[in-house]
């Protein structure tokens, strides 16, 4: 069963896929209709052959600039800064943000060797220097790396005179206060607003 073992081995190279999950995927693919399995293979090849980074926002795209950056209806005065391209998908699903994005391609982590020069932070500053940007919305993750990155960007961009805001954190809709951890509850209290 070398052919199955090779497929299992390839699946384990994916993040979050252990050996047992890889085996389940391999055997599932074995039972799929051939056209569906080929569709998956073709989609992987298409992404590898045609996807790249947008020269403006650094999101993943098949055209440059990306669909969002080239959309004339987007508010060009507001830029939402995110860590990864997948963050854009999550924000776009809300339908509530109509500005542009800037992907850092990571977060600061000096211990891991991720310094400002390894991220797209200075490219963000260049976009602001070009003019027309009035607000930067920092939407980095609510963890140590994300907070450190947001603070660094805030200090870097202060001299440019743009409004800088941070997305709010707090309790998810439908949850109970008694089950919230201390950090989430503290952030919810800090991010309170008038009603």
N, C-alpha and C positions, 0 to 999 in steps of 0.2 A: 504494500500500500504506500509505496514511496510517493506516488503522485498526490495522495491526500496529505501525507506528512509534509510535503513541500508547501502545499497551500496553507496548512496549519502554521508552519514556520513563518510564512509571509504575513499572515494575519497577526501573529504575536508581535510584529514590528510596529503595529498601530498602538497609539496611546490608549490605555485603559483596557486593552484586550489581553487577557491572560491565556494560558494554554487551553483551559476548558472552554472558554468562550470561543477561542479560535477553532477548536474542534467542532463546536456546535455550528458555527458559521460555515465551515468547510462541508460538513455533512448536509447542511441546509442547501448550499449551492449545488451540491451533487443531485438533490431532488428537484431543483428548480427547472422549469422549462428552459431550453437552451437559449431562446431569444431573450429571456429576462436576465440570465447570467451574462450573456454577451452585452446586454445593455449596461450592466454594472461595469463590466470591463471597459467598454467604450467610453463611459462617462469618466472613469479614472484617467484613461489615456487623453481624452479631450481636455480635462483640467490641466494635466501635466504639459500638454502641448500648447495650450492657448491662454492659460491664465497667467497674469503677471500683476505687478503693483501699479496703481494709478500714480502718475507723476505729481499729482497735486495733493491728494489726501492719503496715499499709501494703502488704500484698501485693495482687496483682490478684485481684479477685473479682467475681462476679455477684450476691452477696448480702452484706449487711453486718450483723454481722461475718462474716468468711469461714468456710469449713468447718472449718478447723483451730482458729481462735479459739473457735468455738461448740461444738466437740467436748468434751463433759464428761469423756471418758476421757483427755484430754491432761494431762500433768504441768504444772500452772500455776506451779510453783516454779522452772522452768528456762526461760530464754529464749535462743534461739540468734540472734545478731545477724548478718545478712547484708547485702551491698551491694544486691543486686537480687532481684526476685521469682523470677527463673529459678534463683537459687541454692537456693531452697526445694525446687524440683522435684528437683534433684540430690541434696540431703540426704534427702528423703523416699524416693527410690528405694532408698536403702540399707536402709530399714526399721529403723534402729538408734536414731533419735532420736524420742522420744515427748513432747517438751515443746512449747512455743510458739515463735514466731518474732517477730523485729522486723526490718523491712526499712528500711535507711537511705535507699534511693533514690539511691545513689551513694557516692562515697568522697571524702575531703578532697583537694583539689588547689588550693591558694591561687593558683598560676600561672594556672589555668583559671577562677578565680573561685568555686570550690566551697568555701565556708567552712562552719563548723559550723551556722550559721543556715539554710543552704540544704538541709541534710540533716535526717533525722528523729531526731537525737540527743537533743534536749531532750524529745521525746515518750517516748523510752526511759527517761530519768530520771524522768519523770512516772509511768510504769508501775511503776517500782521504788518510788517514794514512796507509791504507792497500797497497797503492802504485799503480802506473800505470795511475793515473788520471792527465792529463795535463791541462785541461780546464774545468771550471765551467761556464755554461751559465745560468744566472738568468732570468727566464721567469715568475716572479710574476706579478700580475695584476698592471696596471698603476693607482693605487689609493693610498691613504695614507697608508693603511695597507700593501699593496704590496711593496711600496717604503721603509717603515720602515723595513720590513722583508728582503728586498734585502740589505739594508745598514747594518743590523745586521749580516747577513751571510758574507758579504764582510769583515767586521772587524774581524769576527771570523776566517775566512779562510786565511787572509793575511799571517800569520806566516808559512803556509804550502807551500808557494812558487808556487802555481798553478795560472794559468792565469784565471782571473775572468772577465766576460763580462756581459753586460745587454742587453736584446733585445731592439731594437730601437722602438720608438713610433713616430707617426706622422699622416699625412693625409692619409686616405684610398684612394685606387685607384678609380678614377671616381668621386671624390668629388671636390667641388669648394672651393678655399681658402677663399673666402668671407663669406662662411657659417661655417667655422671652428671656434670653441671656442678658447679663448686665450691660455688655457693650452695646447691643442692639437697642436696649431700653434707654441707655444714656444718649445714644445718637438720636433716638426719636424725640427725647426731651430737648436736645440742643436744636433740632431742626423744626421745632414747633412753629406754627404761624397763627396769626390772628384769624378769628372767624367772624 
